[in-house]
């Protein structure tokens, strides 16, 4: 796992994009304080997923409202699935693992 940023950079209920080894990764800080990480670009039309609406289970792309499960990356609206990443906290530091 590698450190990519501080959890304080992401307000509760929002996402932020981080560049990791040339890849854009969206990290979401859910309202319960847990973290999820997916590819940052929507496979449909390239929308910025970190700007999408989230709840405890899914993210909606801000461009066309396609939905994905935040835990698995599985599409809930017929689009290609997202790449997901294991993500953990070490004190205030976000640690990102290899894609699943």
Secondary structure as GFF3:
##gff-version 3
##sequence-region A 1 100
A	DSSP	beta_strand	2	6	.	.	.	ID=ss1
A	DSSP	three_ten_helix	7	9	.	.	.	ID=ss2
A	DSSP	beta_strand	14	20	.	.	.	ID=ss3
A	DSSP	beta_strand	23	29	.	.	.	ID=ss4
A	DSSP	beta_strand	35	39	.	.	.	ID=ss5
A	DSSP	three_ten_helix	49	51	.	.	.	ID=ss6
A	DSSP	beta_strand	53	54	.	.	.	ID=ss7
A	DSSP	beta_strand	58	60	.	.	.	ID=ss8
A	DSSP	beta_strand	67	69	.	.	.	ID=ss9
A	DSSP	beta_strand	84	90	.	.	.	ID=ss10
A	DSSP	beta_strand	93	99	.	.	.	ID=ss11
###
